[in-house]
Every structure is written in C-alpha cells, then in structure tokens.
Amino acid sequence: MTDAKSERRPRRDPNGRLATLGDLVGTCLAGLVTGIVLVLILESILSVTRVSHFGDTSGWLAVILPVWLFTEEFRAEKFGANRVVVAVLAAGFAVAIGLSFAGLAAIDFPRLVSGFVGAAAFAVVYCLVWFYGLRWLSHRAG
C-alpha cells in the first residue's frame, strides 16, 4: 500500500491567503455550488408551500459564500493600498460581467437561472482579477 499525501487542501501562504489560483477558484466554486443547492432547497420549499412559483427567487443569493471568501481573502492580505485598489477593481469588473451574463441569460431563462449564471460569472471574474491583480501590484511595488 502506498502512503496518501497528507498535504492540506486548499493550500495557504504564510499570510493566510489561498496560495494558488486553482485553490482560490476551487474554493470559490465550491461555495457557489453550495449556495446554489441551498437556494434550490429554499425555492423548492417556497414552491411546495405555495408562497411563490418555482424560479421567482433571485439566483444571485448563491454568491453569499463566495463574497464571504473574498472578504476573508481581503482580511488576510497585508495592510496597504494594493488590496483596496485590487478589491475595488475586482468588484467593479465582476459586477459588470456578472450583470452582463445575467442579462443575456434572462432573455431565455427565469430569474433563478439567470441569477445563477450572473453569480458564477461574478465569482470567476473576481477570483481572476483579485489573484493576478495582487501579484502584479506586489511585483511592481517591490
């Protein structure tokens, strides 16, 4: 029998941030999938109890756990202007792309599905801008 690697996933750097883009995106998407499942359960309960029709709830609720992850990543980054600039840029680009994708999906799908599409686009764009933006500014500054 071979020994299994006991390396902890996701990996973190000494500051407590997620160390690789794969770890950041993977953790973010795991939170997004968890949020989607919870929203679907909520939507099912509301539909069965006839409070609303299935698909009326906004799928954007699924982004709660990824936003929490982004907040923790922000707190783990060392104090300075870099983290604020990158967080503002990442949020701006992520909201713009997320709303664009949600708007395109709303043409053919209900609010629930278009919200899920927008939330997924938001999460991925934020991860990319945050990860590469911080490293670019850190490399440029020092």
BAPAKE-920768 format. One record per atom (N, C-alpha, C): residue in one letter; y, x, z. Coordinates in steps of 0.02 Angstrom, whole numbers, padded with zeros to 5 digits, always signed. Last residue first. Layout:
# BAPAKE-920768
AYXZ...
# end
This chain:
# BAPAKE-920768
G+02302+00378-00268G+02285+00438-00232G+02229+00473-00261A+02343+00277-00352A+02386+00296-00296A+02365+00363-00265R+02238+00263-00444R+02306+00280-00468R+02351+00306-00412H+02134+00223-00363H+02127+00285-00402H+02196+00309-00425S+02186+00102-00317S+02169+00155-00269S+02164+00222-00304L+02197+00028-00436L+02258+00045-00397L+02244+00101-00348W+02061+00023-00473W+02110+00052-00518W+02173+00073-00479R+02003-00043-00364R+01982+00025-00380R+02032+00060-00426L+02068-00167-00371L+02074-00124-00311L+02056-00052-00327G+02027-00212-00499G+02098-00202-00483G+02108-00157-00423Y+01889-00227-00489Y+01916-00175-00532Y+01990-00161-00518F+01883-00331-00389F+01844-00270-00385F+01876-00214-00426W+01975-00432-00431W+01978-00402-00365W+01944-00334-00364V+01931-00464-00560V+01998-00438-00551V+02004-00403-00483L+01797-00508-00533L+01811-00453-00579L+01880-00422-00567C+01815-00614-00439C+01774-00555-00423C+01791-00495-00468Y+01893-00703-00515Y+01920-00673-00455Y+01881-00610-00436V+01800-00737-00616V+01862-00702-00633V+01892-00668-00572V+01701-00803-00538V+01684-00742-00577V+01747-00703-00594A+01773-00912-00482A+01739-00863-00440A+01725-00798-00477F+01821-00983-00595F+01867-00956-00545F+01834-00900-00506A+01700-01021-00654A+01746-00977-00690A+01794-00944-00642A+01653-01107-00552A+01614-01048-00572A+01659-00997-00609A+01753-01204-00550A+01740-01164-00490A+01702-01101-00507G+01739-01260-00679G+01801-01227-00659G+01792-01181-00599V+01609-01313-00666V+01623-01264-00718V+01687-01224-00699F+01630-01405-00562F+01582-01351-00553F+01595-01295-00604G+01721-01490-00626G+01742-01452-00567G+01695-01394-00553S+01640-01545-00724S+01697-01503-00745S+01724-01463-00686V+01551-01616-00640V+01527-01561-00681V+01584-01516-00703L+01640-01710-00579L+01595-01668-00540L+01574-01606-00579R+01704-01779-00683R+01742-01734-00639R+01698-01686-00600P+01591-01778-00829P+01628-01809-00773P+01662-01756-00729F+01622-01709-00996F+01583-01717-00935F+01625-01750-00880D+01704-01686-01107D+01638-01716-01117D+01599-01733-01054I+01825-01642-01055I+01825-01681-01116I+01759-01719-01123A+01805-01558-00951A+01821-01628-00935A+01823-01672-00996A+01793-01432-01003A+01731-01467-00985A+01745-01541-00972L+01928-01398-01018L+01885-01403-01077L+01821-01442-01062G+01965-01399-00883G+01996-01445-00930G+01955-01453-00993A+01887-01295-00833A+01876-01363-00808A+01907-01414-00855F+01943-01188-00903F+01873-01206-00915F+01859-01276-00890S+02073-01194-00848S+02062-01199-00920S+01991-01220-00936L+02051-01175-00712L+02079-01238-00735L+02069-01248-00810G+02000-01042-00719G+01960-01096-00692G+01985-01164-00714I+02110-00972-00771I+02048-00975-00809I+02005-01033-00785A+02204-00994-00665A+02219-01011-00734A+02156-01019-00776V+02135-00946-00552V+02155-01017-00555V+02169-01037-00627A+02120-00811-00590A+02062-00853-00576A+02079-00927-00580F+02252-00764-00602F+02208-00764-00660F+02149-00811-00650G+02293-00785-00465G+02328-00814-00523G+02285-00819-00584A+02201-00710-00391A+02206-00783-00381A+02240-00816-00440A+02229-00582-00441A+02162-00611-00448A+02164-00687-00440L+02363-00566-00401L+02345-00566-00472L+02277-00598-00483V+02346-00574-00260V+02390-00622-00295V+02373-00625-00369A+02258-00465-00239A+02239-00533-00220A+02281-00586-00255V+02336-00357-00285V+02274-00374-00320V+02251-00445-00302V+02441-00361-00191V+02454-00366-00263V+02392-00388-00300V+02370-00344-00070V+02410-00404-00081V+02423-00414-00156R+02309-00219-00084R+02267-00278-00075R+02306-00342-00088N+02422-00134-00099N+02371-00140-00151N+02331-00205-00145A+02496-00126+00018A+02520-00170-00035A+02468-00181-00090G+02387-00127+00163G+02432-00097+00114G+02450-00147+00060F+02240-00093+00256F+02307-00123+00253F+02349-00088+00201K+02081-00097+00173K+02131-00065+00217K+02200-00095+00204E+01979-00243+00168E+02017-00192+00132E+02070-00163+00179A+01938-00347+00247A+01902-00283+00253A+01938-00227+00217R+02018-00455+00209R+02025-00428+00277R+01992-00359+00284F+01967-00473+00079F+02038-00456+00089F+02048-00425+00158E+01837-00512+00109E+01848-00450+00071E+01920-00426+00079E+01865-00633+00173E+01834-00579+00211E+01841-00512+00175T+01917-00703+00063T+01959-00693+00122T+01931-00635+00164F+01806-00708-00019F+01865-00671-00042F+01912-00657+00017L+01723-00790+00060L+01703-00721+00045L+01763-00680+00024W+01799-00908+00052W+01787-00877+00117W+01767-00803+00108V+01783-00933-00082V+01851-00919-00056V+01846-00886+00012P+01643-00960-00088P+01671-00901-00120P+01742-00883-00096L+01644-01082-00008L+01611-01021+00016L+01634-00958-00021I+01722-01171-00093I+01741-01156-00024I+01709-01091+00001V+01688-01216-00216V+01719-01150-00213V+01737-01130-00142A+01646-01346-00219A+01594-01295-00217A+01623-01225-00208L+01754-01426-00243L+01735-01416-00173L+01682-01360-00166W+01763-01449-00377W+01798-01391-00351W+01782-01378-00277G+01709-01568-00413G+01663-01511-00408G+01696-01448-00381S+01760-01716-00338S+01780-01655-00373S+01730-01599-00360T+01666-01866-00363T+01691-01813-00319T+01709-01751-00360D+01605-01945-00459D+01676-01954-00446D+01707-01900-00402G+01469-01935-00473G+01510-01897-00520G+01584-01903-00508F+01420-02097-00429F+01399-02027-00435F+01441-01993-00489H+01547-02193-00349H+01499-02184-00403H+01481-02110-00408S+01555-02225-00171S+01584-02207-00236S+01528-02202-00287V+01484-02295-00077V+01553-02279-00062V+01590-02260-00126R+01349-02326-00082R+01396-02363-00124R+01469-02354-00104T+01255-02247-00027T+01288-02293+00019T+01342-02335-00016V+01225-02171-00141V+01174-02216-00113V+01205-02267-00065S+01345-02099-00157S+01322-02144-00209S+01271-02194-00182L+01353-02022-00042L+01407-02069-00057L+01386-02120-00110I+01235-01947-00060I+01242-01992-00002I+01297-02043-00014S+01267-01878-00177S+01209-01923-00175S+01215-01972-00117E+01375-01802-00134E+01385-01851-00187E+01328-01901-00189L+01310-01719-00040L+01364-01765-00020L+01374-01820-00071I+01225-01652-00129I+01197-01691-00074I+01249-01742-00050L+01320-01589-00210L+01273-01637-00240L+01241-01681-00186V+01380-01505-00116V+01420-01558-00147V+01375-01611-00180L+01270-01422-00088L+01300-01463-00035L+01342-01520-00063V+01253-01361-00214V+01199-01401-00184V+01226-01447-00130I+01376-01295-00225I+01357-01346-00274I+01303-01391-00246G+01368-01204-00118G+01420-01255-00119G+01403-01311-00167T+01261-01125-00164T+01255-01162-00101T+01306-01218-00098V+01324-01072-00277V+01264-01115-00285V+01252-01156-00222L+01424-00997-00213L+01442-01051-00259L+01383-01099-00269G+01351-00903-00141G+01393-00951-00105G+01412-01010-00149A+01296-00837-00251A+01251-00869-00202A+01290-00921-00160L+01411-00788-00310L+01373-00840-00345L+01323-00874-00299C+01447-00693-00211C+01492-00747-00230C+01454-00805-00263T+01339-00607-00214T+01355-00643-00152T+01399-00703-00166G+01352-00563-00348G+01291-00595-00324G+01303-00636-00261V+01478-00503-00349V+01466-00561-00392V+01404-00599-00367L+01455-00399-00253L+01510-00447-00246L+01496-00511-00286D+01346-00329-00306D+01341-00358-00239D+01394-00412-00229G+01400-00290-00429G+01340-00333-00427G+01332-00367-00359L+01501-00204-00390L+01519-00267-00423L+01460-00316-00421T+01470-00136-00226T+01465-00136-00299T+01485-00204-00326A+01503-00155-00088A+01509-00090-00119A+01508-00091-00195L+01607-00261+00005L+01547-00256-00036L+01555-00196-00083R+01685-00182+00148R+01687-00219+00085R+01621-00213+00049G+01682-00101+00256G+01652-00167+00264G+01656-00210+00202N+01718+00029+00246N+01770-00018+00267N+01742-00088+00280P+01603+00093+00194P+01623+00105+00265P+01677+00057+00290D+01528-00041+00095D+01557+00025+00103D+01578+00035+00176R+01369-00124+00084R+01440-00123+00103R+01464-00051+00109R+01249-00216-00010R+01273-00153+00017R+01348-00157+00031P+01174-00371+00038P+01214-00331-00007P+01240-00269+00029R+01037-00272+00084R+01075-00303+00029R+01116-00359+00058R+00974-00121+00149R+01006-00186+00162R+01044-00209+00101E+00821-00050+00115E+00893-00047+00105E+00923-00117+00110S+00689-00033+00130S+00721-00074+00181S+00797-00071+00175K+00563-00041+00011K+00629-00015+00029K+00661-00061+00079A+00395-00039+00068A+00451-00075+00036A+00516-00042+00057D+00266+00073+00036D+00318+00050+00082D+00374+00016+00043T+00112+00020-00034T+00174+00058-00037T+00223+00029+00013M-00059+00042+00000M+00000+00000+00000M+00062+00044+00000
# end
